[in-house]
Amino acid sequence: MPGQSQLFPEHEPSVLPPPAPNAEIRRAAAPVWLQRLSLFVLVLFCVYLGVLVMILPWWTRIWDNNMFIQSHPGLASVLHNGAVRGIISGLGLLDVWIGVSEAVHYRDYK
């Protein structure tokens, strides 16, 4: 067909030479204010979501009267088990821990 390139061209593709092994690669870091803002948003998101996931399984008005859960009886029997609620709350606690850990171990990159 005219206008189509060959699948396997006959000439070798040009390749850039690899960088020298002792060459220092510098990454341009984001400004400090942007790093701190992104940390604040991440911590706020993790803590908010973690607290929500910790509390929702034990909030009976939301968890037990949920139309999605009530429409699936097999899922309802599993989700109303106390151990499953505890596992879900543990995931929320883990999410809060991740957010706090990110805030404690934060360092500016300059």
C-alpha positions in Angstrom: 0.0 0.0 0.0 1.4 3.4 -0.8 1.9 5.8 2.0 2.7 3.2 4.6 6.2 2.9 6.1 8.1 -0.3 6.2 7.7 -2.5 9.2 11.4 -3.3 9.4 13.4 -0.4 8.0 16.7 -1.3 6.3 18.9 1.3 8.1 19.9 1.1 11.7 18.1 3.5 14.0 20.2 6.3 15.5 20.9 5.8 19.2 22.2 8.4 21.6 25.4 7.4 23.4 25.0 6.4 27.0 25.9 9.0 29.6 29.2 8.9 31.3 29.1 6.7 34.4 30.4 9.4 36.7 28.1 12.1 35.4 25.9 13.6 38.1 22.2 13.5 37.3 20.4 16.4 38.9 16.6 16.5 39.3 14.9 19.8 39.6 13.0 19.7 42.9 9.7 21.4 43.2 9.6 24.7 45.2 9.5 24.2 49.0 6.0 25.8 49.3 4.6 23.3 46.8 6.3 20.3 48.6 4.7 21.5 51.9 1.3 22.1 50.3 1.3 18.6 48.8 2.3 17.1 52.1 -0.5 19.0 53.9 -3.1 17.8 51.3 -1.8 14.2 51.5 -1.9 14.2 55.4 -5.3 15.8 55.4 -6.7 13.2 52.9 -5.2 10.2 54.7 -6.4 11.3 58.1 -9.9 12.2 56.9 -10.3 9.0 54.9 -8.8 6.9 57.7 -11.2 8.3 60.3 -14.1 7.9 58.0 -13.2 4.2 57.3 -12.6 3.6 61.1 -16.0 5.0 62.1 -18.4 4.0 59.3 -18.6 0.2 60.1 -19.7 1.0 63.6 -22.2 3.7 62.7 -25.4 1.5 62.5 -27.6 4.1 60.9 -25.3 4.1 57.9 -23.8 0.6 57.8 -26.9 -1.5 58.7 -29.5 0.4 56.8 -27.4 0.7 53.6 -29.5 -0.1 50.5 -26.6 -1.5 48.6 -25.7 -3.9 51.4 -29.4 -4.9 52.0 -29.8 -5.7 48.3 -27.0 -8.3 48.5 -27.8 -10.7 51.3 -24.5 -12.7 50.9 -22.5 -9.5 51.2 -24.7 -8.3 54.1 -24.0 -11.5 56.1 -20.2 -10.9 55.7 -20.2 -7.2 56.3 -22.4 -7.4 59.5 -19.8 -9.7 61.1 -17.9 -8.0 63.9 -14.5 -9.3 62.8 -15.0 -7.9 59.3 -16.0 -4.5 60.8 -12.9 -4.7 62.9 -10.7 -5.4 59.9 -12.2 -2.5 58.0 -11.6 -0.2 61.0 -8.1 -1.5 61.2 -7.5 -0.4 57.6 -8.8 3.1 58.5 -6.4 3.1 61.5 -3.6 2.1 59.1 -4.5 5.0 56.8 -4.3 7.5 59.7 -1.0 6.0 60.7 0.4 6.5 57.1 -0.7 10.1 57.1 0.9 10.9 60.5 4.0 9.0 59.5 4.3 11.1 56.3 4.0 14.3 58.3 6.6 13.2 60.9 9.2 11.9 58.4 8.9 14.9 56.0 12.0 16.5 54.6 12.4 19.4 52.2 14.2 18.6 48.9 16.3 21.6 47.7 
